[in-house]
Amino acid sequence: MVRATAIGAAIEGEKIQIRTRQFDTYPPKKHPHKGMMFSFRLGIRASASITEEYVTPADSVVYTTSMTSTGDEILGTSIAGWSRKPLNEPHLAKGSGTHSASHLQIFGGAYANVQIPPREHLEDAEIAAKNPPIQQAMREIKA
């Protein structure tokens, strides 16, 4: 179980649990290698964690730098990602002592990455130095 906050930190799994105070979806897009993609963006204290990993990660994982184990988690002010299946409506539940949050379980394969790390990491130079940006590399698609 790894918890990451660096820009570019990513997770991929069969099932992903997300929690955020701001949840946005976008119209589906067709990708030549991944098929239909249902994009989403999480904002304001967002987190995403893998609840079920891929059975065959070598065939399913798109980015070689993604974390793929059950329990791996990313945290950020802004997280973007996509799902291979349409997203359901999130349900509202208690997120903190004073705010509610949107909770959603994504099924059928999903990807999420940190676009903006948590604010406290941006403001603290010592924490930022420990979490350098991660370069993403897409794995080769065999034709």
ChimeraX attribute file (.defattr): number of C-alpha atoms within 10 A of each C-alpha:
attribute: neighborCount
match mode: 1-to-1
recipient: residues
	/A:1	12
	/A:2	12
	/A:3	15
	/A:4	21
	/A:5	25
	/A:6	26
	/A:7	23
	/A:8	22
	/A:9	27
	/A:10	30
	/A:11	28
	/A:12	32
	/A:13	30
	/A:14	23
	/A:15	21
	/A:16	27
	/A:17	19
	/A:18	24
	/A:19	25
	/A:20	26
	/A:21	19
	/A:22	15
	/A:23	20
	/A:24	10
	/A:25	16
	/A:26	11
	/A:27	9
	/A:28	16
	/A:29	12
	/A:30	10
	/A:31	9
	/A:32	7
	/A:33	10
	/A:34	12
	/A:35	10
	/A:36	16
	/A:37	19
	/A:38	19
	/A:39	22
	/A:40	19
	/A:41	19
	/A:42	26
	/A:43	19
	/A:44	17
	/A:45	19
	/A:46	25
	/A:47	26
	/A:48	31
	/A:49	28
	/A:50	28
	/A:51	19
	/A:52	18
	/A:53	20
	/A:54	20
	/A:55	10
	/A:56	8
	/A:57	14
	/A:58	10
	/A:59	9
	/A:60	15
	/A:61	22
	/A:62	19
	/A:63	16
	/A:64	14
	/A:65	18
	/A:66	22
	/A:67	25
	/A:68	24
	/A:69	19
	/A:70	20
	/A:71	18
	/A:72	22
	/A:73	25
	/A:74	27
	/A:75	26
	/A:76	28
	/A:77	22
	/A:78	21
	/A:79	29
	/A:80	21
	/A:81	21
	/A:82	24
	/A:83	25
	/A:84	19
	/A:85	16
	/A:86	17
	/A:87	16
	/A:88	10
	/A:89	12
	/A:90	16
	/A:91	12
	/A:92	14
	/A:93	12
	/A:94	11
	/A:95	15
	/A:96	9
	/A:97	6
	/A:98	6
	/A:99	9
	/A:100	14
	/A:101	21
	/A:102	19
	/A:103	21
	/A:104	19
	/A:105	18
	/A:106	24
	/A:107	19
	/A:108	13
	/A:109	19
	/A:110	26
	/A:111	27
	/A:112	29
	/A:113	27
	/A:114	28
	/A:115	23
	/A:116	19
	/A:117	25
	/A:118	19
	/A:119	12
	/A:120	12
	/A:121	19
	/A:122	14
	/A:123	10
	/A:124	10
	/A:125	11
	/A:126	10
	/A:127	14
	/A:128	17
	/A:129	12
	/A:130	10
	/A:131	16
	/A:132	13
	/A:133	16
	/A:134	14
	/A:135	9
	/A:136	14
	/A:137	11
	/A:138	11
	/A:139	12
	/A:140	9
	/A:141	9
	/A:142	5
	/A:143	4
